[in-house]
Amino acid sequence: MSIDADMQRLMDKVFPIFQNSLKAEPVTEDELLHLHQRLVEQKLVPYVYESFFVKTEKIIQHVVVPQFWARFTQPPAPSPKELPRASFVQFHTAVQQLYEQFAFFRRQLKRLERVCPTQDVPYVKRKLPSEVFVFCNHLHTTLHAQLPADFNDIVYRFYAIAFRVFIYSHLQDGDEYMEVGETNRCMACSMSSGECQCQAIADAFTSTNRYLAMMGILDEISGHTLNQLIQERIDAKVDETKENYATSHMEQLEHWLNTVVMQWLTRIYNKGSLQIKPEHKCLQRNIAKMQSRLLVYTYDKYANMIVDQFFQIIINFPLSQSAVDDLKLCLNKINLNRCFVTTIRDMLCERLLHPGVDTPDILTGYVAALKTLAHFDPSTVLLRSITKPIKEYLRGRGETVRCVVTSFTGDGTSDLAEELAKGEMVKPKPPSNDKLDDPDWRSWQPDPVNMAPAALKFISANKRADIISMVVDIYGSKEIFVNEYRNLLAERLLSQVELSIEKEVKHLELLKSRFGESLLHSCEVMLKDITESKRINAHILSPDSGAGDLAVPNQVSALIVSSQFWPTFRKETMELPDSIKAMFEKYTKAYESYKVNRTLQWTPLNGKVTIELEHNGKVQEMQVTPAQAAIIIHFSEQPQWELDCLSQKMNMPPIVLRKRIVFWQSQGLIRETKENVFVLVDKSVESETSSDAIQPQPNDVCEEEEAESAMESASDQREEELQVFWSYIEAMLTNLDSLPLDRIHQMLKMFASQVDFTQDELKHILQRKVREHKLVYAGGVYQLPKS
């Protein structure tokens, strides 16, 4: 289209972009009106309108945006100390120059609106929804299309130094972030105190964000980097609380986020002001969304940090109760329950459930986990899910029952002893029809919607987790623990030289409050036997007993037990030396004269013996077992013995006898001169010359002998009780040929209900009979072997 020279000069003056110039001359209103009239007369309005946007897009794509990114492709190379400040200046300058060009195009659009009004442009050629929107959209897309790789690093350094200056310059409580510098430099801008640039940095930071916001690219340019920077600052703040379990940090973190971080973000998005005008509803909503998102991130980061060190928190509970309370608060804000359960369960399994950890240590960790998780989750739903693998693992260890019972009756230093000393479980509050009668009604919370009915019932009953009940639940039966306690009590009573039961009475009373008097009746009788034995001993050994020729030496003190109430003793025998046997016979006759129609049956392997040894001119008093005492008495009568001969003399298996001789070998009193021949070392010279030949046994071997129980284990006693079912099982299989396990169990429960037992216990018995070839198992059924 032809345009005359005057009109062309006016066009170039109004729209310098047609000459590829980004500098505009001032124009008057009359010039704009005149140009508009000339374009209308020549019907050039649509052509100029369309040409304007074509030229604008080319300039943005080939001039404006490349110039902007070119400022970052060759950054200055200052020293590492000056790099953050240099990057700050670089970013600020680039954004300022981009905004100047942006402002130029906006003024050009306003001239276009006067010269080429929208109503004079055909609808198909209009820029919808508006000319400004189309221009800004093209600018934004072109900027992103040419984004350099290291641009985010420059933006990060820009906001990092601005955040640091904000902390030191604007907060009243900024002292907590202050660092002690070695030189007289500003801690915010790293400049000397006389050349502090904090105010200049703050002003440049505010203007830069204002420019980005006015161009509509604040989020596009800075959003990702801002989010990364703030998350790093939150991570660093949360890491400061690591391993500090005794203090709650949640309130401090929330306060820091709501003041420090949110004030800084508000200044960024609100053009440097902390006060958002009421009419800026959209900005208020966006700030609220950012605050909510960052709070969730803080909760998530803090909760995961606590979870990562939860094993140490468990071990240090209740000193770490504050950390547990913080974690509970975090999990109420974010949905991490499933992840929490899985992580803690795996953590406990990794730290506790392997052969290298002793059973007492596993039990200690289990109890500590129960106490911690019971505080964390009063409903015990999470607790039971997390500790289930530990419970199953402990059930498979044979010494678990004894460790538990030992912890119950310890000296009060174990967690279980402390729990037992607390007495009975707290009784639930009586139900109240008027909820307002509850003094804690202000803190009432509705029941969780995703909790099982059993857990809701547990909570509604105002119960709390009972640690001892959960430990006992490892085996699902109180009887196993009571039987093991009976064995342990018997061993303690039998190992005492001076019969004292005050401590045991205290333990028994505590256990009765937990397990009931009926289960512990036998233990009560055992303690009464101790008292009665002391009384009988005092009578028989007193000069006024009337024993006459049957006077019993004062060296004998008998513990007289009611056999039907005590655990079964091990089925071992020993022939006592004649001198000891004579003393026992005198005591028995004295007892028969005192208790008419009653007699005593001695168990020679039980009890303790205090002996006085004279060896190589030295006298030594020792406390040993009856078997050890009998051995040394035989060697005092005859200095050399063959193992088989001494075995026949003592009526003891050679392998057992050799094990018990080891104790005296370790004391240097007996040595083995040749295989199965033992002699008494009774001369110091012989002892010195043969010291190389003597191989004292380690102390742990002797301690093992000392620790050998005189009672059958609870599992052995239980197995003997269940053997009564074998005759029933044989009769059933003889009549019915073959039966599955569950059918055998049902019939035994019906016809032989004198002993309570589980299906697993029955399966153990049947499998042992299969190994002994007394039963055949095939196709899921048991049957008697064909003869």
C-alpha positions in Angstrom: 0.0 0.0 0.0 1.2 3.5 -0.9 1.6 6.0 1.9 2.6 9.6 1.2 5.8 11.1 2.8 4.1 13.2 5.4 2.0 10.4 6.7 5.1 8.1 6.7 7.0 10.6 8.8 4.1 10.9 11.3 3.8 7.1 11.4 7.5 6.7 12.2 7.2 9.3 14.9 4.2 7.7 16.6 5.4 4.1 16.1 9.2 4.0 16.1 9.1 0.2 16.2 8.5 0.2 12.4 12.0 1.6 12.1 13.4 -1.0 14.6 13.8 1.7 17.2 13.0 1.3 20.9 13.1 5.0 21.7 9.9 7.1 21.2 9.6 10.8 20.7 6.8 12.8 22.4 3.6 13.2 20.3 0.7 15.4 20.8 -3.0 14.5 20.9 -3.6 16.3 17.7 -0.9 14.2 15.9 -2.5 11.0 17.1 -5.9 12.2 15.9 -4.6 13.4 12.6 -2.9 10.0 12.0 -6.1 8.2 12.9 -8.1 10.2 10.4 -5.6 9.7 7.6 -5.6 5.9 8.2 -9.4 5.8 8.2 -9.6 7.8 5.0 -7.2 5.5 3.2 -8.7 2.3 4.9 -5.3 1.4 6.4 -6.4 0.9 10.0 -6.4 -3.0 9.8 -3.1 -3.1 7.9 -1.3 -0.9 10.5 -3.0 -2.8 13.3 -1.7 -6.1 12.1 1.7 -4.8 11.0 2.2 -3.4 14.5 1.9 -6.8 16.2 4.0 -8.6 13.5 6.8 -6.0 14.1 6.5 -6.2 17.8 6.8 -10.0 17.9 9.9 -9.8 15.7 11.6 -7.2 17.9 10.7 -9.2 21.1 12.0 -12.4 19.6 15.2 -11.1 18.0 16.1 -8.1 20.0 14.5 -7.7 23.5 14.7 -11.3 24.8 18.2 -12.1 23.4 19.5 -8.9 24.9 18.0 -9.8 28.3 19.4 -13.3 28.3 22.8 -12.1 26.9 23.4 -10.3 30.2 23.5 -13.7 31.9 25.5 -15.8 29.4 28.8 -14.0 30.3 28.6 -13.3 34.0 31.4 -11.4 35.7 34.1 -13.5 37.3 34.6 -12.0 40.7 36.2 -13.7 43.7 34.0 -16.4 45.3 33.4 -14.0 48.2 32.0 -11.3 45.9 30.0 -13.7 43.6 26.7 -13.4 45.5 26.7 -9.6 45.4 27.9 -9.5 41.8 25.0 -11.9 40.8 22.6 -9.7 42.7 23.6 -6.6 40.8 23.6 -8.5 37.5 20.1 -9.8 38.0 18.7 -6.4 39.2 20.2 -4.5 36.3 18.9 -7.0 33.7 15.4 -6.9 35.1 15.4 -3.1 35.3 16.4 -2.8 31.6 13.9 -5.4 30.6 11.2 -3.4 32.4 12.2 -0.2 30.6 11.7 -2.0 27.3 8.4 -3.5 28.5 7.2 0.0 29.5 8.1 1.3 26.0 5.9 -1.4 24.4 3.1 -0.6 26.8 3.2 3.1 25.7 3.2 1.9 22.1 0.1 -0.1 22.8 -1.6 2.9 24.2 -0.8 4.9 21.0 -2.1 2.0 19.0 -5.4 2.1 20.9 -5.8 5.8 19.9 -4.7 5.4 16.3 -6.3 2.1 15.5 -9.3 1.6 17.8 -10.6 -1.9 18.0 -14.0 -1.0 16.6 -12.2 0.0 13.3 -10.5 -3.4 13.0 -12.4 -6.4 11.5 -13.3 -9.0 14.2 -11.2 -11.7 12.6 -8.1 -9.6 12.8 -8.6 -8.4 16.4 -6.2 -9.6 19.2 -8.4 -11.3 21.7 -9.1 -11.2 24.6 -7.1 -7.9 24.5 -4.0 -6.5 22.8 -2.2 -6.2 26.1 -2.8 -9.9 26.9 -1.5 -11.0 23.6 1.6 -8.9 23.9 2.4 -10.1 27.4 1.7 -13.7 26.5 4.2 -13.5 23.6 6.8 -11.9 25.8 6.4 -14.6 28.5 6.6 -17.5 26.0 9.6 -16.0 24.2 11.4 -15.5 27.5 10.9 -19.1 28.5 11.8 -20.4 25.1 15.3 -18.9 25.4 16.0 -19.6 29.1 19.7 -20.2 29.7 20.8 -23.3 31.7 22.5 -21.4 34.6 19.8 -18.7 35.0 18.3 -20.4 38.2 21.6 -20.2 39.9 21.8 -16.4 39.4 18.2 -16.0 40.6 19.0 -18.2 43.6 22.0 -16.1 44.6 19.9 -12.9 44.2 17.1 -14.1 46.6 19.6 -15.8 49.0 21.4 -12.5 49.7 18.1 -10.6 49.9 16.8 -13.1 52.4 19.9 -12.7 54.6 19.7 -8.9 54.5 16.0 -9.1 55.3 16.7 -11.2 58.4 19.3 -8.9 59.8 17.7 -5.6 58.8 13.9 -6.0 59.4 13.4 -8.4 62.3 13.4 -7.4 65.9 14.3 -10.9 67.0 17.1 -11.1 64.4 19.7 -11.6 67.1 19.1 -15.4 67.0 20.5 -15.4 63.5 23.5 -13.3 64.2 26.9 -14.8 63.8 30.2 -13.7 65.4 32.4 -12.3 62.7 36.2 -12.3 62.8 36.4 -8.9 61.1 34.6 -5.6 61.2 32.2 -6.6 58.4 28.4 -6.5 58.0 27.0 -10.0 58.5 24.2 -9.4 56.0 26.0 -7.9 52.9 29.5 -9.0 53.8 30.8 -5.4 53.3 32.8 -3.4 55.8 30.7 -1.7 58.5 31.4 1.8 57.0 30.4 0.7 53.5 27.3 -1.4 54.4 25.0 -1.9 51.4 22.1 -3.5 53.2 19.7 -0.6 52.5 20.7 -0.4 48.8 20.2 -4.1 48.5 16.8 -4.0 50.1 15.7 -1.1 47.9 17.0 -2.9 44.7 15.3 -6.1 45.8 12.0 -4.4 46.3 12.1 -2.6 42.9 13.2 -5.8 41.1 10.2 -7.7 42.4 7.9 -4.8 41.6 9.3 -4.8 38.0 8.8 -8.6 37.7 5.3 -8.3 39.1 4.3 -5.5 36.8 5.5 -7.5 33.8 3.5 -10.5 35.1 6.6 -12.8 35.2 7.4 -12.9 38.9 6.2 -16.4 39.4 7.6 -17.6 36.1 11.1 -16.2 36.7 11.4 -16.6 40.5 8.7 -19.0 41.7 10.7 -22.2 41.4 13.8 -20.7 42.9 11.9 -19.0 45.7 10.3 -22.3 46.6 13.7 -24.1 46.5 15.3 -21.4 48.7 12.6 -21.4 51.3 12.5 -25.2 51.5 16.3 -25.2 52.1 15.9 -22.6 54.9 13.2 -24.7 56.4 15.4 -27.8 56.2 18.2 -26.0 57.9 15.9 -24.7 60.6 14.5 -28.2 61.2 18.0 -29.8 61.3 18.9 -27.4 64.2 16.4 -29.4 66.3 18.0 -32.8 65.6 18.8 -35.0 68.6 17.2 -32.5 71.0 14.4 -34.7 72.2 13.7 -33.1 75.5 12.2 -29.9 74.1 9.2 -29.2 71.9 10.1 -27.3 68.7 6.8 -27.2 66.8 5.7 -23.9 68.2 9.1 -22.3 67.5 9.1 -23.6 63.9 5.6 -22.3 63.3 6.4 -18.9 64.7 9.6 -18.7 62.6 7.7 -19.6 59.5 4.8 -17.3 60.1 7.0 -14.3 60.9 10.3 -14.6 59.1 9.4 -16.5 56.0 5.9 -15.2 55.4 6.8 -11.5 56.0 9.6 -11.9 53.4 7.2 -13.5 50.9 4.6 -10.8 51.5 7.1 -8.1 50.8 8.0 -9.8 47.5 4.5 -10.2 46.2 3.1 -7.0 47.8 5.6 -4.6 46.3 7.7 -4.3 49.4 4.8 -3.7 51.9 3.8 -6.0 54.8 0.2 -4.7 54.8 -2.0 -6.1 52.0 -4.9 -3.8 51.1 -8.4 -5.2 51.7 -9.3 -4.9 48.0 -6.5 -7.2 47.0 -8.4 -10.4 47.8 -6.6 -12.5 45.2 -3.2 -11.6 46.7 -4.5 -12.5 50.2 -5.7 -15.9 49.0 -2.3 -16.6 47.2 -0.3 -15.6 50.3 -2.6 -17.8 52.5 -2.1 -20.8 50.1 1.7 -20.3 50.2 1.6 -20.2 54.0 -0.5 -23.4 54.1 1.8 -25.2 51.7 4.9 -24.2 53.5 3.4 -25.2 56.9 2.6 -28.7 55.4 6.2 -28.9 54.1 7.5 -28.0 57.6 5.3 -30.5 59.3 6.4 -33.2 56.8 10.1 -32.4 57.1 10.0 -32.2 60.9 7.9 -35.4 61.2 10.3 -37.3 58.9 13.3 -36.1 60.9 11.6 -37.4 64.1 10.7 -40.7 62.5 14.3 -41.2 61.3 15.6 -41.0 64.8 12.6 -42.7 66.5 14.6 -45.6 67.8 16.7 -43.2 69.9 13.5 -41.5 71.0 12.1 -44.9 72.1 15.2 -45.7 74.1 15.2 -42.3 75.8 11.5 -42.2 76.6 10.0 -40.5 78.7 12.8 -37.9 78.4 11.9 -37.7 74.7 8.2 -37.3 75.3 8.2 -33.8 73.8 9.4 -35.2 70.5 6.6 -37.8 70.5 4.0 -35.1 71.2 5.4 -33.0 68.3 5.2 -36.0 66.0 1.6 -36.6 67.0 0.8 -33.0 66.2 2.5 -33.3 62.8 0.7 -36.5 61.9 -2.6 -34.8 62.7 -1.8 -32.2 60.0 -0.4 -34.6 57.3 -1.4 -38.1 56.3 1.7 -40.1 57.2 0.3 -42.8 59.4 0.8 -45.6 56.9 4.4 -44.5 56.2 5.0 -44.1 59.9 3.9 -47.6 60.8 5.9 -49.2 58.0 9.1 -47.2 58.8 9.1 -47.7 62.5 8.3 -51.4 62.2 11.2 -51.9 59.8 13.4 -49.8 62.0 12.7 -51.9 65.1 13.1 -55.2 63.1 16.5 -54.0 61.8 17.8 -52.9 65.2 16.4 -55.7 67.4 15.4 -58.8 65.5 18.6 -60.6 64.6 20.6 -63.3 66.5 23.3 -60.8 67.6 20.9 -59.1 70.1 20.3 -60.8 73.5 16.8 -61.6 74.5 16.9 -59.2 77.5 17.9 -56.4 75.2 15.1 -57.2 72.7 12.6 -57.3 75.6 13.9 -53.9 76.9 13.5 -52.4 73.4 10.0 -54.0 73.1 8.8 -52.5 76.4 10.3 -49.1 75.6 8.5 -49.2 72.2 5.2 -50.1 74.0 5.5 -47.2 76.4 6.4 -44.7 73.7 3.8 -45.8 71.2 1.1 -46.1 73.9 1.7 -42.4 74.7 1.7 -41.7 70.9 -1.5 -43.7 70.2 -3.7 -44.4 73.2 -6.0 -46.6 71.0 -3.0 -49.0 70.6 -4.0 -49.6 67.0 -0.7 -48.4 65.6 1.1 -49.9 68.5 -0.1 -53.4 67.9 0.6 -53.1 64.2 4.2 -51.8 64.7 5.2 -54.3 67.4 3.6 -57.4 66.0 6.9 -58.7 64.4 8.8 -58.2 67.7 6.1 -60.1 69.6 6.2 -63.0 67.1 10.0 -63.0 67.3 10.1 -63.1 71.1 7.6 -65.9 71.1 10.1 -68.0 69.1 12.9 -67.5 71.6 12.9 -70.1 74.3 14.3 -67.8 77.1 11.8 -65.1 76.6 9.4 -66.2 79.4 12.2 -66.4 81.9 13.5 -63.0 80.8 10.1 -61.5 81.3 9.6 -63.1 84.7 13.0 -62.0 85.8 12.2 -58.5 84.7 9.0 -58.6 86.7 10.8 -59.6 89.9 13.9 -57.6 89.4 15.3 -55.0 91.7 13.1 -52.2 90.3 15.6 -51.0 87.7 13.8 -52.6 84.7 10.8 -51.0 83.0 8.6 -54.0 83.7 9.5 -53.9 87.4 8.5 -50.3 87.5 5.3 -50.9 85.6 4.5 -53.8 88.1 5.2 -51.5 91.0 2.7 -49.0 89.8 0.0 -51.5 90.9 -3.2 -52.3 89.0 -4.1 -50.8 85.7 -6.0 -47.5 86.1 -9.7 -48.2 86.2 -11.9 -46.5 83.5 -14.0 -43.6 84.5 -17.6 -44.3 85.2 -19.8 -43.2 82.2 -21.5 -39.9 82.6 -24.7 -38.9 80.8 -23.8 -35.2 81.0 -20.8 -34.5 78.9 -20.5 -31.1 80.5 -19.6 -32.7 83.8 -16.2 -33.6 82.4 -13.7 -31.0 83.5 -11.8 -31.6 80.1 -14.8 -30.9 78.0 -13.0 -28.0 76.2 -10.4 -30.4 74.9 -12.9 -32.9 73.6 -12.2 -34.4 70.2 -14.6 -36.4 68.0 -13.8 -40.1 67.3 -11.6 -40.6 64.2 -13.7 -41.7 61.2 -11.2 -44.2 59.9 -10.6 -46.2 63.1 -11.8 -49.7 63.8 -14.8 -50.3 66.1 -12.7 -52.2 68.6 -10.3 -49.2 68.9 -13.2 -46.8 69.3 -14.6 -48.9 72.1 -11.2 -49.0 73.8 -11.0 -45.1 73.7 -14.6 -44.6 74.8 -14.0 -46.7 77.8 -11.3 -44.3 78.9 -8.7 -47.0 79.1 -5.0 -46.6 78.7 -2.5 -49.1 77.3 -1.4 -51.7 79.9 2.3 -52.5 79.2 2.4 -55.7 81.4 -0.7 -57.1 79.7 0.8 -56.5 76.3 4.0 -58.3 77.3 2.1 -61.2 78.8 0.1 -61.3 75.5 3.3 -62.4 73.7 2.2 -66.0 74.5 -1.5 -65.2 74.8 -1.7 -67.0 78.2 -1.0 -65.9 81.7 -0.5 -69.5 82.8 2.9 -69.8 81.0 4.2 -66.8 82.8 2.8 -67.8 86.2 4.4 -71.3 85.8 7.8 -69.8 84.9 7.5 -67.4 87.9 6.8 -70.5 90.1 10.0 -72.1 88.7 12.0 -69.0 89.2 10.7 -68.5 92.8 11.6 -72.1 93.6 15.1 -71.6 92.3 15.5 -68.5 94.4 14.2 -70.1 97.5 16.4 -73.2 97.0 19.5 -71.1 96.5 19.2 -69.2 99.8 21.3 -70.2 102.7 19.4 -67.9 105.1 15.7 -68.3 104.3 14.4 -64.7 103.7 11.1 -64.1 101.9 10.3 -60.4 102.5 11.3 -59.4 99.0 9.5 -62.4 97.4 6.3 -61.6 99.4 6.3 -58.1 98.0 6.7 -59.4 94.4 4.0 -61.9 94.9 1.5 -59.4 96.1 2.2 -57.2 93.1 1.8 -60.1 90.8 -1.4 -61.2 92.5 -2.9 -57.8 91.7 -2.1 -58.4 88.0 -2.7 -62.1 87.5 -5.2 -63.0 90.2 -4.9 -65.0 93.4 -6.0 -68.3 92.0 -3.2 -68.6 89.5 -0.6 -67.7 92.2 -2.0 -69.9 95.0 0.9 -72.4 94.6 3.4 -69.6 95.0 1.7 -68.4 98.2 2.0 -72.0 99.6 5.7 -72.1 98.6 6.4 -69.0 100.7 4.4 -70.4 103.6 6.6 -73.5 103.3 9.6 -71.3 103.9 8.1 -69.8 107.0 7.0 -73.3 108.3 10.5 -74.7 107.5 12.1 -72.0 109.6 9.9 -72.8 112.5 10.5 -76.6 112.1 14.2 -76.2 111.9 14.2 -74.0 115.0 12.3 -76.6 116.9 14.3 -79.7 115.8 17.7 -78.0 116.3 16.8 -76.5 119.7 18.0 -78.3 122.9 14.5 -78.6 124.2 13.2 -80.6 121.2 13.3 -83.8 123.2 15.2 -85.6 120.4 17.6 -87.3 122.9 19.9 -89.6 121.1 18.5 -88.3 117.8 20.0 -84.9 118.3 20.5 -83.3 114.9 23.8 -81.4 114.2 23.4 -77.7 113.8 25.0 -77.9 110.4 21.7 -79.2 108.9 18.9 -76.9 107.9 16.1 -78.4 105.8 13.6 -76.7 103.5 10.5 -78.8 103.7 8.2 -78.3 100.7 4.7 -79.3 99.8 5.5 -81.3 96.7 2.1 -80.9 95.1 2.5 -77.1 95.0 6.1 -76.8 94.0 7.4 -77.3 90.5 8.6 -80.7 89.4 12.2 -81.3 90.4 14.6 -82.6 87.8 14.7 -86.4 87.7 18.3 -86.8 88.8 19.7 -88.8 91.6 22.9 -88.9 93.7 24.2 -91.1 96.4 25.3 -89.0 99.3 28.4 -89.8 101.3 27.8 -91.9 104.4 28.6 -89.1 106.8 26.0 -86.8 105.2 23.5 -89.5 104.8 23.7 -90.2 108.6 22.9 -86.6 109.3 19.9 -86.7 107.0 18.6 -89.8 108.6 18.8 -88.2 112.1 16.9 -85.2 110.8 14.3 -87.4 109.3 13.7 -89.3 112.5 13.5 -86.1 114.5 10.9 -84.8 112.0 8.9 -88.0 112.3 8.9 -87.7 116.0 7.7 -84.1 115.7 5.2 -84.6 112.9 3.5 -87.9 113.6 2.5 -90.0 110.5 4.7 -87.8 108.2 8.1 -88.4 106.8 10.6 -86.6 104.5 11.8 -87.5 101.0 15.1 -85.8 100.4 16.2 -84.3 97.0 20.0 -84.4 97.5 20.8 -82.3 94.4 19.0 -79.2 95.6 20.0 -76.6 98.1 23.3 -75.0 99.1 26.3 -76.3 101.2 28.7 -74.2 103.1 32.0 -76.1 103.4 35.3 -75.3 105.0 38.4 -76.5 103.1 41.9 -76.9 104.4 44.4 -77.1 101.6 48.1 -76.6 101.6 47.9 -75.0 105.1 45.2 -72.6 104.0 41.6 -72.6 105.3 38.9 -71.4 102.9 35.1 -71.3 103.3 33.1 -71.8 100.2 29.4 -72.1 99.2 28.8 -74.9 96.7 26.1 -77.2 95.4 25.4 -80.5 97.1 26.9 -82.4 94.2 30.2 -80.4 94.4 30.3 -80.9 98.1 29.9 -84.7 97.7 32.7 -84.8 95.1 35.2 -83.0 97.3 34.2 -85.2 100.3 34.9 -88.3 98.3 38.3 -87.0 97.3 39.1 -86.1 100.9 38.5 -89.7 101.8 40.3 -91.1 98.8 42.7 -88.8 96.8 42.5 -90.6 93.5 39.4 -91.7 91.6 38.6 -93.2 88.2 35.6 -91.5 86.6 33.6 -94.7 86.3 34.3 -95.8 89.9 33.3 -92.4 91.3 30.2 -92.4 89.0 29.1 -95.7 90.5 29.9 -94.5 94.0 27.8 -91.4 93.6 25.1 -93.0 91.3 25.6 -90.3 88.7 26.2 -90.5 85.0 29.9 -90.1 84.0 29.2 -87.3 81.6 27.3 -85.3 84.3 29.9 -86.1 86.9 32.8 -84.9 84.7 31.0 -81.6 84.2 30.7 -81.1 87.9 34.3 -82.0 88.6 35.3 -79.1 86.3 34.4 -76.7 89.2 37.1 -78.2 91.4 39.6 -78.3 88.5 39.1 -74.6 88.1 39.8 -74.1 91.8 43.1 -76.0 91.4 42.1 -78.7 93.9 41.6 -81.6 91.4 43.5 -82.4 88.3 43.2 -85.1 85.6 46.5 -87.0 85.5 45.5 -89.2 82.6 42.2 -89.8 80.8 39.3 -90.3 83.2 41.6 -90.4 86.2 41.4 -87.6 88.7 43.6 -86.9 91.8 43.5 -84.5 94.7 46.2 -81.9 94.6 47.3 -81.9 98.2 51.0 -80.8 98.1 52.2 -77.3 97.2 55.3 -78.8 95.5 53.2 -81.0 93.4 50.9 -78.2 92.5 53.8 -76.0 91.4 55.5 -78.8 89.3 52.3 -79.8 87.7 50.9 -76.3 87.2 51.6 -76.5 83.5 49.6 -79.6 83.2 46.6 -78.2 85.0 44.2 -76.5 82.7 41.8 -74.5 84.8 38.4 -74.1 83.2 37.0 -70.7 82.4 34.8 -69.1 85.0 31.9 -69.0 82.7 31.9 -72.9 82.7 31.6 -72.8 86.5 29.0 -70.2 86.4 27.0 -72.3 84.0 27.1 -75.2 86.4 26.1 -72.8 89.2 23.2 -71.5 87.2 21.9 -74.9 86.3 18.3 -75.1 87.4 17.0 -77.7 89.8 13.5 -77.4 88.4 12.1 -78.6 85.2 11.5 -75.8 82.7 7.9 -74.5 82.2 7.9 -76.0 78.7 9.0 -79.4 80.0 6.3 -79.4 82.7 3.7 -78.3 80.1 4.8 -81.2 77.8 4.4 -83.7 80.6 0.9 -82.3 81.3 -0.1 -82.8 77.7 1.2 -86.3 77.6 -2.0 -87.4 79.3 -3.8 -86.9 75.9 -1.7 -89.6 74.2 -3.9 -92.4 75.3 -7.0 -90.5 74.1 -5.4 -89.9 70.8 -4.5 -93.5 70.3 -8.0 -94.6 71.1 -9.5 -92.1 68.7 -7.3 -93.1 65.8 -7.8 -96.8 66.6 -11.6 -96.4 66.2 -11.7 -93.7 63.5 -8.6 -94.7 61.5 -7.4 -91.1 60.6 -8.3 -87.6 61.7 -7.1 -84.1 60.8 -5.5 -81.8 63.5 -8.6 -79.6 64.1 -10.9 -82.6 64.5 -8.5 -84.2 67.1 -8.4 -80.9 68.9 -12.1 -80.6 69.0 -12.6 -84.1 70.3 -10.0 -83.7 73.0 -11.5 -80.5 74.2 -14.8 -82.3 74.5 -13.7 -85.5 76.2 -10.5 -84.6 77.9 -11.0 -81.0 79.2 -9.0 -81.4 82.5 -6.1 -79.5 80.9 -6.4 -76.4 78.7 -4.3 -76.4 75.6 -4.0 -74.8 72.2 -4.1 -76.3 68.7 -0.4 -75.4 68.3 0.6 -77.3 71.4 -1.3 -80.3 70.2 0.4 -80.1 66.8 3.8 -80.0 68.5 2.9 -83.3 70.4 1.6 -85.0 67.3 4.7 -84.0 65.2 7.0 -85.4 67.9 5.0 -88.7 67.8 5.5 -88.7 64.1 9.3 -88.4 64.5 9.2 -91.2 67.0 7.3 -93.3 64.4 4.3 -93.7 66.6 2.1 -91.8 64.2 2.0 -91.3 60.4 1.1 -87.9 58.9 -0.1 -87.9 55.2 -2.6 -85.9 53.2 -3.3 -83.6 56.1 -4.5 -86.4 58.5 -2.8 -88.4 61.3 -3.1 -92.1 61.7 -1.5 -95.0 63.6 1.2 -96.9 61.7 0.2 -100.2 60.2 1.6 -103.1 62.2 
